[in-house]
Amino acid sequence: MIRNDLRNIAIIAHVDHGKTTLVDQMLKQSGTFRDNQSVQDRVMDNGDLERERGITILAKNTAINYKGTKINIIDTPGHADFGGEVERILKMVDGVILLVDSFEGPMPQTRFVLSKALSLGHKVIIVVNKTDRPDARNEEVTEEVYDLLFDLDANEEQLESKILYCSGKEGTASREPGVKGENLDVLFDTILEEIPAPEGDPEGPAQMLISSIDYNDFVGRIGIGRITRGTLKVNDPVIVCDYHNPDVSYRSKIVTLYQIEGLQRVQAQSATVGDIVCISGIENLSIGETICSPDTPEPLEFVKISAPTVEMTFSVNNSPFAGKEGKFLTSRHLRDRLFKETLKDVSLHVYETESTESFRVAGRGEMHLSILIETMRREGYEFQVSTPQVLFQQQDGKTLEPMEQLVVDVPDFATGSVMEKMGIRKGTLVSMNPFNGRTKLEFIVPARGLFGYRNEFLTDTKGEGIMSSVFYGYEPFKGDIPKRATGSLIAFETGTAVTYGLYNAQERGTLFIGAGVEVYEGMIVGQSPKDEDIVVNVCKKKHMTNTRASGSDDALRLIPPKVMSLEQAIEFITDDELIEVTPKSIRMRKRILDKSERMKAWSKNRG
């Protein structure tokens, strides 16, 4: 049976190319919202972190109705670190809308998500977005997209993909680059014409692959996926099986079943072939498992998610301030929370260590792990994390390391400094394209070479540069890369930072804290310009004397401190330093807090 009343599509693109804004307009123009309904911008980005950072972290489902046809739309993340989310979501759809910025053109993540869609044989609708930009390059970007399709060995049908020109912000679409449309009807019509309708046997034994997991305090774990065969009904007995572990299966039943309508999950009694549904009632359900009819337990193959490339150590907070600000402090709390995250995020791996108080957490990149850290601290967790380390592989006696494809778009004046820094970090220049006073550079660079580079890059380009990277593959180890060329300013004693102590300390480097901040011995309070750590006493007060000149204390002027964000702290710390993360604070510290113990360890390592 062919379901002509249904289409399943995903919207894929590089980060910040306008996916979520376009979905906003599709929802508005399809009549999902009332005329007088107040709707916030980027309505699909409903997480606090997503709205603050302006990025999509989790793929989300919505559905619209157009000319009697239901269109299931999945809005996917654009950042390379959440590529695992995109990979598994593409199994739920029959086609994709590829969004490309009319100025930037195809970027590294565009190539990554498009290659995954093409490998699954999906139909592609190409949308050149943001055509209302004054610097739009519609014709050139069109050529660049077709070049990319050739590079990725697209088949004949995919090479003939329809191309549209849209402004997601204004909600218009047209088939010609220089013509402004009136609304998005052209896009909706193209979806109905180009994206194949789902097909399958509604009378056959039920089969549904779980592609995503949600959680609700009332109903527990919710499995989201697409029914590939048969019909599912509430209270149906089912067998849950796993393609990679065919011997492990168990019986259960569907307690509730939801269809997706607009932004709501609507309870339903049944669903059939092609429907993307949410089911609850199966307690231990996880991503990649298949819900089957008890008579025919046939697991569906689950896409192999790319392995993690970066890891950090999460450990129980043991600083002098431990337990003052957090709600969840123990190793049991930390362990349960980390392993719970692996049920929702298949790209994340958590490993036990020899110590019961620390865990190795491996992910797709610094952003991937920093989002997890930020989410946990907002939930009330208190813990420590180490500097990121890349995961090497051994093959035929050789050490291989993960490489990144880095694309930067910089003003011409910064080209030299960027190329110099990439040379130091073992990057190889692949291409260089100057246009309109800017230059687009592409490098293949070791993943560890990008640790701590973003801040340097923004400084070198005076904030005008754009950089993005995507995993490229594994290559032989490229040799040592110089570590941070600066040291740390370290607190001498435990106490409260005062103006007098800070005034003397600021002459030694850049401070990260201001007056009135509680500090402890071994805590990092600033950055030293020299390649060595300097101990400073920020708690030192001015000695009281009988004689004092009027107004002498007024002369102390403090330079405003550089307050470090979580990402900046992760980039800053070195191997002998840690970040203390609590719901209220982010502090950096030395692993060994005592100065004399630190010196002994340093001498021992050198010896």
C-alpha angles and dihedrals in degrees: 000000000000115000101217089171092065141060128181117202139163125209110223131181147130116286115286096012092122108264098140093043091053091050088053090058093044089055093047096047094045091060096250091135127051115251091248096040117123109228126181121228117266089018092179092061094077099154119098092233092048092053094044095049098035093232135113112240103170127041111243135197128226134159136210134186121229125173091341094310123114112222115198108205125193116198107207133198117262099201116100092229090066095049090118088065090055095046096059096039092059089068088068098058141063098213145005140226107222111207119202126181111244091227106032096041121194112353131188095276090047088061093046098051093040092052090053092050093047092049089057090052094244123166111245130214109194115214120189099205134198093034087159090071112115090226095047115148099195100162095042092047090050089056091046091054093051089048088053091051089053091048091053094051095244114187122247094266091050092047088058092056115151115250124210133184115225144173105207090188094055095033098235134133135182139170095232125069096226098040122090114216126219099228142339097280090109089057093047092048091049090052091054092046101042109029111078118238115245115262136189145114111295091187095052127096110293120261129174130166116217106228101167139020129214129180132219126183091222103047101019121219118016120201118209121197148118126273107235098179139013130357130293121211134185112269091017113148111237140178119230113211138169127224093213094046104037092169093059115077136133140191124248141142138239110252099178134009126197132195118203117242116173106312094333133090107225119201113241136180097222145002133194144200115330096015118129104217143169120228132187137185098073104107103198099033115146139180115283096028122122126227107217141177110264090239095055114031100185113157117212120231112260120215112255107244116223113259121256117264103193133047138188131188116241114198142170113276110255100168122125088259095052116139097016099104110017133083099202111047112148131092089246091058091047094047095048093048095049095048090046088057091056089062090063100032114051091183091064121084125190122195132189117235134207087267118069089215100060137055134192111232117193124193145156097273148326092288091051092054096039090056089054091048092049092047092051095048090052089053090057102264122146119198146125130254132197130221114285118265126195119237112239125203130213119222127167090343093307128115112233125194132198115262128203129212102226122194119187129183109200140164111263093250090063098048095093096049093046092051090047092051091047090052091055089049093052094252120159119216111232103173141357123198120177120198135160098349094314134090129215111211127187123199138177103218136168111263090235088056090067095054107114094000101110096075091046089049093053090048093049092049094041089240093301098102127101119206132179134163140189132194109275105180142268123304134171115288109280098209134254119333116206114256126228109315094214134069134220134259106230128201113248098207144004116269143080121315111242132194095249094053093043092049091058093042095051090067088065097055146305115326124221097194138052135213118301096031116134112236136178134208110282095022116134109240100169150347124274117215089216125080091251139071118257124201112221131183105227091167094061113125128203113261114250117241134180092242122055130167114235112261096003092133092052090073093070106103118181122209108233108262123246102244108210121222120213092261092048090050091051090051093045105051123087132209095282093050136077138197117233108211121195133158090260105029146037110203130175120214144167116262087233107045100188113084097216092048089049092053091049091052091047092051091047092052092049092048 
